[in-house]
Amino acid sequence: MEFSPAKLNTFLFFKLPSAFWCGVRVKEISDKKCVATVKHRWFNQNPFNSMYFAVQAMAAELTTGALVMYQIKKSGKNISMLVANNKANFTKKAKGRITFTCNDGHLIEEAVQKTIGTGDGVTLWLKSIGIDEKGDQVSEMDFEWSVRIK
């Protein structure tokens, strides 16, 4: 798969339909960074008139997971990936359009090279930060990914 926002959004439709129907969309991807957005609307709300935490988690995980997929594809090797753990901190009600950004591509590249070189599984923590339209942070999510050469 080519790594472009359009291709990843098509991937969402077929492989992660709940994220697609909640409005999660990739806006930008490179070897170092991935950006996804999701807008608060009736379909993804909670009873407190803000975005449901799981919708935020889908967008945040996508920014980290897409970078892992990107680096695996770039390596040309057959490598498995799996979320092993996650942590989240919510600092403000998520209303309007929330933009999630992960800037940890360099860490993934190192982990992929390490698993290729040693044959051992490697775990790493990746961070995605959600910012609202005013520029305020609404959530910070960390995902522990495991990569292993098959």
ABEGO torsion letter per residue (X at the ends): XBBBAAAAAAAAAAABAAAAAAGBBBABBBAABBBBBBBBBAAABBAAGBBBAAAAAAAAAAAAAAAAAAAAAAAGBBBBBBBABBBBBBABBBBEBBBBBBAAAAAAAAAAAAAAAAGBBBBBBBBBBBBBAAGBBABBBBBBBBBBBX
